[in-house]
Amino acid sequence: MPARKRFKTAWVFALIGATAFCLALGVTKARADSSASPAGSASPASAVSPSPDNGKAVLRVGWNQDIDSLNPFVGIALPSYTVYNLNYDFLVRYDAATLKPIPGLATSWSHSSDGKTWIFKLRRGVKWQDGEPFTAADVVFTYDYIIKNQLSNYTGYTQGITRVIALDDFTVKFTCAKPKATMLQMWVPIVPEHIWSRVSPKDGTAKFQNLPPVIGTGAFQVVKWKRGSFVLMKANPNFWGGRPKVDEVLFQVYTNGDTMASDLGAGLIQYASVTSAAFRSLKQDPSKTAALATSPSFDEVGFNCYSGPSDGHPALRDPAFRRALAWAIDTKTIAAIAYNGAAIPATGILPSGYYPKDLDYHWQPTAEQAYGYDPAKANELLDEAGYKDTNGDGIRDYKGKPIKLRLWAENEKPEYGMAGKLVTGYLRKVGLQITYQSMDYGAMNDGIYATKNGVLRPDYDMFIWGWSGDFDPGFLLSVLTTAQINGLSDSDWSNAEYDRLYNEQDTTLDPAKRLELVHQMQALIYQECPYIPMVYVQDREVHDSEHWTGWVRMPAGTGSVDNRWTYLNVRPKTAAVASKGASVGVLVAVVAVVVALALVGFWLVRRRSAKLEVD
């Protein structure tokens, strides 16, 4: 998403000598009194101070993408879920090291022998951030709101739940049509009934924005959001899990990766996921920790497979056509060049090296099953499927017309742009006419989820994008189900056998048997190719470890520090560090100006603001 910045003009002073030193000491307060906020140009609100710190511990995090909505029933951008995860709570949370379920808003749970009935005991004394008490009625309302209105962001989790009732103020009973294997893996934010009951389901999935202050029970609360610039969250002093160690978290949005890396190096932000060049540079900084982090995510080439009304090319509906293209795309080169080695060539939609070894959901094709980069094989398969160049113009035909395909790549990550150019070249090499376009998030959404007269009519051919899931494979698997067409599905692929396997794994309580079903689903995706998974992404994370402590990797050893446990525990090592970012850049600038003005004999200063300003 686009980010903004603002240039700011300093005051003119008729002071010299000791007065200039006073200016250096007082500049932070002067800036804090301003109500200006970033706006305007294409760079982010880099370098400015949230106003005023007044000794507060403020953690600043750099983002290269904004949230798309504060409404948890609407948002799909990954940063949005970071915010939801902090502002709201789930019934169940997850251990940072092992990813195993632990108490959240529910302190304990049990289920019947057949797995169809679940009882959750709720935490007492919890309050919403507006002071209203949290009760079982809020849990019942949340699940009813999702289930009865089929809110696609969460129906992959709630599938099979037929009834939710409150047995008392702190006990909730879930009844399921079949055993529910994923009952402890539901990433469903519990929302306050006293607010959301006033929001119609139609508005709740459309125009209701849920503007700050956002009311949840979580460790932090969104108090300000300026689209394209920042999200400011304040610590919840009454959080049931104990007050966070910082007073505020400021998420700053950047459109320029170099600017973000520069701010990170200067100590103006404390954490960011950076480009390969910045990662190499910051890895040499002894005050920073730079590490590759695994995550439940993948990037893919996706196809418009919709068999209903569609403005996509009809050849893409043919699995044989898509399968041939899998032989034309060199994922090893894409991982090495587009991702500069910070990615692993993918074979499916569930990543390798992330899940526990005793329950590794990642599926790997055998040598006989595996595709490889082989343009000759791709050409052979395209010929066999009937997509030949019938007139010798170098372009393969479909029903006598040249096959012209649009390839889109989401433009927030430079890796997507490079991958898009590589894929364009690969597909042209096997006789397809490709028009490549780098597009912003909104424009891609508009095409992929296009409707006409209220009816889904996707208007795209192919795209390069990615998905990120959670600790259980259920969500990523759900995206490709028929039920998610006109919901989360971006390929609009439908396969009855896949749907059957999805439903079966969701109701299989035996972990080993469920694992087998999950592997079968990945094998079917591999064969049908609604996606050609390109890579499993490894985030290049950098954080300030010299001045800040409490960073937590999840899962232990290989995972990201960008998680709930970090935000609960991270803190400056000394009180002075909390406000360092707000003053150090300005102090240095003022001292330099004092020297310069002493030489030239006048006091006119123009400076660029150093950090995002928040009232």
N, C-alpha and C positions, 0 to 999 in steps of 0.2 A: 504494500500500500504506500502511497506517496507520503512523504514527510515534509515538514516545513521548517523554516528558520526565520529569524528576524534579525536585522542589523539594528544596532542601537547607538545613538550619539551621546557622548559623555557631556557632562556639564563644563562650563567655562569658569575657571577660578582665577582670582586675582591675588593668589597667595604664593609664597615662596618659602624655602627653608623648612623649618620645623612643621609648618602648616601642611606641607606636602606629606610629611610622615603621618600626620594625623589623618590625612585623606586615605592613605593606604590602610590604616587601621579601621576606618569607618566605612569603607566602600561597600562591604558586604551588607550593612544595614541600609545604606542608600539604595542599593539594588533591590533589597528585599521589599522596600516600600513601593516599588513600581508595580503596577498591575498589568504590565505588558505581557503578552504571551506570544509564542512563536507563530509566525505566519509567513506566507509569501513564497520563497524560492524553493529550489529542488533539493537543497541540502537539509539535514535534519536540524533540530534544535540542539545542535552540538554545543557543547561547552557552556552552558549557562547555569546558574545556581537556583535550585528550588528555594523559594523564599520563605521566611528566613529560617535557617537551621536552628538558631538559638540553642545550640548544644544538643539538638536531636541527632540520633543515629539514623542516617538516610542511606539505604542501599540503592545504588543506581545501576540499572541493567540496560544494556543496549539491545535493541531489536531492529531487524531489517524488514519487519512486517508489522502492521498495526492489527489490533483486534478488528473484527468486522461487526460485532454487536455485543452489547452488554446483556442482551437477552439470551439466556442459555438454551432456549428452545429454537433459536434462530442461527446463532453463530456456528461457523464451521472452520474458521481459520485457527491454526494451532495456537497462536498467542491468546486467543479468546479462552481456550481451555486452561491455560495457565492461570488466567484471572479467575475463572469459575472455580478452579481447584482451591484457590486461596480465599475467595469471598464466601463460598458455600461449603457445606460438608456433605459427605456420603454416610450411609449407614455403616459401611465397612471401609477401613483404611488398610494400608499395606506396609509391611515391614520394609525399611529402606534397604537392608542388606539382602533379604531373601525373597522379597515381593509377596510373601505369604499374608493372607488376611489377618488383620488385627482389629480391635474395637475402634469404632468411629463414633457416630451418634448412637449406634447400638453398642451396648456393653457386652452382650452375649447373644447367642442364637442357637437354635436347635431345629431339627426337622424330623418328620415322621419316617418310619422305616421304608416307606415307598418313595420318599423324596418329593412328595406332592404338597406337603404342608410344612411351612416354615414359620417359626416364632422368633421375633426379635425383641429383646428387652432394651429399652431406650435409656439414655443417660438422663439423669434428673438434674434440675437446676440450670439447664442451658437456656440462655436467652438470645433472642434475635437482636441484631445490632441496633434496633430502635427501642429495645427494652422489653418487648413483648415476650412472654414465656413460650418456649418450644415444647410441643406435645406430640403425641401420636397422631393427632388430627392433621398436622402438617405433612407427615409422611404419607398418610392415606390420601390426602389431597394431591400431593405431587404425583404419586403413581397413577391415581385415577385420571388426572389431567393428561398424562402421557398416553395411557392405555386407551381411554375412551375416545381420545381425539387423534390417535395414531400419529404422534409427534415423532417424525422420522429420526431425529437426532438420537433418540433413546429407545426406539422400539426394538432395535437389535438386542438390547439388554432385557426388555420386559416381555419378550415373546413367551407365550405359554402361561403367563400369570392371568388368572381369570377373576380373582377377587382379592381385595386388600381391605382389611377392617381393623379398627382399634378395639382391642379387648379391654383396655383401660387407657388412662392418660399416658402410660409409658410401656405399652405392649402392643405390638402390631403383628397381625397374622396374615400371611400370604398363602393363598390357595392356588395351585397350579394344575393345569389339565394333565400334565405328565410330570415325571421327575424333572427337577430343574438343576442341571449340573453347574450352571453358572450363577447361582443365586448369590454367591459371595464375590462375584466379579462385576457387579453392576455399578458402573460409574455414573450414577444418577444423582445430580445435585438436589438436595432437599430444599424446596422453596417455601416461603411463609404463606400460609393460607390466607392470613388477614390482608395480604397485599394482592396476591395473584387471583384470589377468588373474585376480585373486582375487574379482572382482565378476561374478556371473552376469549375462548380458544382461537377464534378467527383473528382477533387482534394479537393474541399471544404468539402467533406464528407469522405475523406480518408486521403491523405498524408499531406495536408496543416496543419502545426502545429501552425501558428499564434504566433510565438515566440516573446518575449519581445523586445522592448516596445510595448505593446498592445494598439492600438489606439481606444479610445472610446470617449464618452462625459461625462463619469461618474465622481464621486467624487474622485476616486482614479485610479491609473494606475499601471498595473503590469510592473515592470522594471527589475525584476530578478526572475527566477524560476530554482531551482535545484531539479530535480525529486527525490522524497523520502526524501527531507530535508527541503525545505522552499519555500515560495512564498513571495516576497517583493513587496509591493504596496506603491507608493508615492502619497501624496495628490495632487489633481489637483488645482493649485492656481487660475484657471479661471473658476472653476465649477459654473454653472449658479445658483445653489442653495446656493452659499456661500461656501467659503473655509472650509474644515473640520478642526476640532480643533486640530487634531494631524498631524504631518508631514509625518509619515509613519505608515503602518500596516505590521507587520511581522508575517506570519502564519508559525509556526514551526511544523514539522511532527515528531511524536513519534511512535515508535512501542512498547514501554514499558509504560503502564499506570502508574506504580508506579513512574517512572522517571518524567513523566509529572506532576503528582500530587506533587512530591517533588519540582520541579521547580516552580510550582504555589504557594506552601506554602512559598518558599524562596523569592518570589517577582520577580523571573526571567521571568515569564510570568504573564499576568494579567487576562486571562480568559481561561477556558477549561471546557469541559464536561467530568466528571471523573467517575471512578468506584464507586461502593457502599461503599467500605471500605474507599476510599479517601474522599468521600462525607461526611461520618460520622465524619471523623477526621477533615476535613477543616471546617465543620460546627461549630466547637468549637473555631475556630480562629476568634477573634473579628475584625480583619482587613479584613475579607472576608464576602461576602454574598453568601450563598449556598441555592439554591432553586430548586424545581422540576418545569420543564417548559413543558407545553403542546405544541403540534405541529401537523400539518396535516400529520401524518405519521402512518404507521402500519408495523408490522413484520408478516410474514406468512410462512406457509408450502405451497410451490407451486408444481404443478404437470405438467408433460409434457402431454398436452392434444392434441397434434397436430395430425390431421387426415391425413396429407400428409406424405411424406417420413420421417421416424423418426427412431432413434435408441433407443427410449424410450420403456418401457414395454407397450404392447397394453392394458393391463387391466386398465391402468390409463386414457384411453380414455372414460371409462364407468362412467357416473355420479353416478350410483348406487354404484360402487366400491369406488369412492372418498367420497361419502356421508357416507358410512359405516365407513370410516377412521375418519370422523369428530367425531364419537361417541367414537373412541378409544383414542383420544388425549385430555389430561387434561390441558386445557389452564390456569385454575386457579393455578395449581401447577407450570406451566411454569412461570407465572407472579410472583409467590411468590419466587420460588427458582432460576430460571435462571436470572430473572431480579431483584431479591432481593426486590420485592415490588414496584420498580419504573416503574410500567407498570400496565395497566388495561386489563383484559381479553377481547379480541375483539370478536365482532359479525359480523363485516363487514369491508369494506375497508375505510370508512369515520369515523374518530375518534369521540368519545364522549367527551364532555366537552371543545370543541374548538370553534365551530361555535356560532354565536350570538343566544340567546334564541328565538328570534322572527323569525329566519330562520335557524333552526338547521337541517343540512343536514344528521346528523347521524341517521341511521335506527336501530331500536331495534326489534328483533323477539319477537313474543308473546310467552307465556309459552308453548303453544301447538307446535309452530314452532321450538323452541330452541333446539339445540343439548346440550347434557350434557355428562360428562365423564361416560361412561357405556360400558365397554368391552364386557359384555354379549350381549348387544344390538348390538354392532359392529359385534360380531361373528354371531349373528342371521341374520343380514342384509347381511353379506358376504355369508352365506349359501344360503339365498334366491336368491341372485344374481348369484349363480352357482359357487362360488369360494370356493370349498370344499377341504378338505384334503382327497384325494381318496386312498392313499396308507398307511395312518397311520404313516407317518414320522414326523408329527407335522407341516408340511409346506403346506399351501393351494396351490391348483393347478390351472393353466390356460391351458386348452386344454391338460391335462395330464402331464404338466411339472410344477415343483415347482415355485412359484412366488418369484423371486429374484429381489430386488429393490435396487438401489443406492440412498442414501440420502446424499446430500452435504450441508455444512453450510459454509457461508462466514466467514473467520477467523479474520477479523479486530475487531470484537466485541466479548469479552468473553461470552456475553449473548447468542450469536448464538451457540457457542460451547456447552454450557450447555444445551440449548434447543435441540440441535441436539442429544445429548446423551439421553435426556428424551424421545424424539419422537421415537428414535430407540427402546428403551425399550417398549414403548406403542405398537408399531406396531409388534414387535416380540411376544408380549403377545397375539395378535389375529391371529398368525399363518403365518406371513410373514417373509421371510428371508431378512434381511436388512444389507447392507454394508454401514457403515457410514464413511464419510471422511470430514475433515475440509480442506477447499481449499482457495487459495487466489483469489482475485477479478478477475484477468485476466484469471485464469484457469476456473473459473465458467462461465465467459462470453464466453470463447471459446467453452464450451460444450453446453451452452444454445442457443447460436446463431450460432452453427456450420453449415457449408455448405459443399456440395459435388458437384464438377463441377459447382459451381456458384449457386446451388439450395439449399434452406434451408433444412437442415436435422438435427434437434436438437438431440444431443447425451447426454441425461441425463434422469433421472426418476423423482426425487424429490429434492427440495432444501429448505433451510431456508435462508431467506433474508428479505429485507424490501423496502418500497417505502416512499418517502416524497413528498408531493404535495405543493400547494400554497393555497391562501386564498379562492379560489373558488374550488368546487369539480370537475370541468370539467376535469382537467388534470388526476387525479387519476382514474376517470371513463374511460378516453380514453385509458388507458393502456391495458384494456381487450377487446377492440373492434377488430373486424376482420381486420380493416384497419391497425392496428399496428403489425400484424403478419409480421415477418421479419423486424420489426421496433423496437419499445420499448417493445412489448409484450414478456414476459418471460415464459408464460404458453402456448402460441399459441392456446388458446381457441377461438372458434368461435361459436357465437350464434346469429341467425338472429333476434330474439326478442330483445335481448340486444342491438344490433346495431340499431334497429328501435327506441328503447327508448332513446338511446344516441342522435341520430339525432333529435328526437323530443324535448328533454330537451334543446338542444343547440339552438333551434329556438323558444322557448316558453318565451315570454317577461313577462308574469304574474309570479311573484316570487312564489306565492302559488301553482300555477299549476306546475311550474318547480320543486318545492320541492317534490311534489307528484311523479313525474316521477323519480326523483333521488332516492327516497325511493324504488320505484318498481325495479329499476336496482339493488340496493343492495340486495333486497329480492331474485332476480333471481340468483345473484352470490352465495348467501347463499344456495340456493337449488341445484345449479349445482356444486358447490365446485371446480372451477378451482384453487382457493386458499382456504386453511383453515386459515383464519386470526387468529393469535395467540394472539397478544397484541397490544394495543396502547401505544407507548413508551412515557415515561416522562423523558426528559433529566435531568441528574444531573449536573446542571450548577453551577460553582463557579467563582466569579469575585472579584477583589480587589476593595473594596468600601471605604477603609480608605485613600488610596493615589490617587484614580482615581474617577472622577465624570462624570455624563452625560450618565450613563447606562439607556437604554430605553427598557422596556418589551413590546412585541408585540405578541398578543393583550394585552391590559392593564390588570394587575393583575395576569394573569396566563401564559403568553407567554414567549418566549425566549428573552434574551438580545442579542443574536447573530443575529442581523438584521441591515439593512442599516441605520436606525435612530441612533442606537448606534454608528456605525462607523463615522457618521457625527458629533456627539455631544460629545463623550467620550473624556476626557482630563485629564491630571494630575492636582491635586489640587494645586501643587506648581511646579515651574520650575525645582526644584532640583529632583523631582520624575522622570522627563522624562528620565534622564540618570542613574537613580539609578540601574536599572538592569544591566547596562553595567559595573558598577564599583564596586558595593558593594561586590559581591562574590570574585572578584579579590583582592580588598583591604584587606578583611579579610584574604584571603589566604596568601598574601604577608606579612602582619603583623605576622601571625603565623610562616611563614618561617623565618622571621628576628629573632624571638625569638629562634627558633630551631637552626638556623645556628650560632647564638651567642654562644650557648652551645657547639656545636660540632666543631666550628672553621673552617668550610669551606662553600663555597657558591655555592652549586650545587642544583638547584631546578628542580623538574619535577612535572608538574601539569596538571590536565585535564582542557581543556577550558570550560568556564562557560556558554557561549551562542553562538548561531549560528553566524558565521562570514560572513558578506556580504561586498563585495568591496564597 
